[in-house]
C-alpha cells in the first residue's frame, strides 16, 4: 500500500508531521483521525528506496526475526521505543528494517502506541504478531512478549530450514535427471538413428518412442521452456485455488510419512502460538483463534475451528480438541493435565517440546529415505535409456 505524508493538528494547536500507510488519501485521513489528530495536508509520499522495490510489506521471516531481536534488546536496555527505532533507522544493516523503523517511529511520535501502530500494517506483521504485542503491551510485559515472539519465529525459521534442506537434494537430482534425459533425446538418440534405420526389423517400441521424442524436441525446442513455465503456473494456481487446495490437503494426509510431517508441523505451530499467547495473558478463546491462523492444512483447520466453537459453548479445551479426532493422544493428555492442575501454560510449553522432538525424528527419517529413493529413480532412468539404445543392437545380433 502507498505511504501518505501528512501535516495535522495535535490537541488543536500543535502541528505534527508524519507518514501513514493507506490504500488511498481518504483512508489515510481516517487513519490520522483515529490517531486523535486533525489532518491539514495529506499527500502521497514517494520513497526512493521503495521505488527500488524495498517495500516493507515483503519482509522475510529472517528480517522479522532481526527486527524483533534488536528492538527487544534495546528495550531491555532501558532505551525508550522511539529512541530504539531511531537507532535502528540509522544503524540497521538491512534497508527494509531501516525503512520499517522509520515508519513505526513516525507513527509513535504522532501519539500512537506501539501495538496500535503495528495494527495498521497487518500485511507486514500478521494478526498473530499484532495480537501478541497488544496483549504484552497492555500487560506491561512488552519486552517479554517480544522475546516469546522471537523464540516462536526462530523455531519456525529452523523448521523451515530443515524441511528445505531435506528437499534440496531430491530437487537437485530431479532437475539433473530432467536435463540428462533432454540431452539424451536431443543429441544421443539422433546419432544412432541412421544405424537403427539400416535394420530390417522394426525398432522396439521404447527405442522408437525415444527417437520420435528426440525429433520432436529438436524441431520444437521452444516447447521445453513453455512446458516448464506452464507447469509452474499451473502448480501455483492449483495451490492457490481453494477447492483444489482442499483436495490436495486431504490427499497428503493419506500419504505415509508425509502425512505425519504435515500434521506435526501444523500441530507444532498451533501449540507454539497457543503457548506464547497464553503466557502473554490472552484469554483462552483468543489464544485458540490466533493459533488457528497458523494451520495451513484446510482439513485440520476446519476440524480445529469446530473445536473452538465447542470451547466457546463451555467445553474444556482438551475435550473439544479430542472430539476432532486429529490430535495426538499424548498432546490431549498433557493439555487435560494442565487444565486440571492449573498449569496449562507449563503443559502447553512441554507439549511444544514433545511435538518438536517428533517432528525432528520425522525429518531425519525422510532425509534417510530420500537417498535410496533417488538412487532407484536415477537407476530407473538409466535402465530405460540403456534399454532404448541397446535393444536394437541385441535384436540385430539375434537375427
Secondary structure, DSSP 8 states (H G I E B T S, - for coil): --EEEEEEEETTTEEEEEEEE-SSHHHHHHHHHHTTEEEEEEEEE--HHHHTT--GGG--HHHHHHHHHHHHHHHHTT--HHHHHHHHHHH-SSHHHHHHHHHHHHHHHTT--HHHHHHT-HHHH-HHHHHHHHHHHHTT-HHHHHHHHHHHHHHHHHHHHHHHHHHHHHHHHHHHHHHHHHHIIIIIHHHHHHHHHT-SS---HHHHHHHHHHHHHHHSTHHHHHHHHHHHHHHHHHHHSHHHHHHHHHHHTTSTTHHHHHHHHHHHHHHHHHHHHHHTT--HHHHHHHHHTT---HHHHHHHHHHHHHHHTT--HHHHHHTTT-S-HHHHHHHHHHHHHT-HHHHHHHHHHHHHHHHHHHHHHHHHHHHHHHHHHHHHHHHHHHHHHHHHHHHHHH-
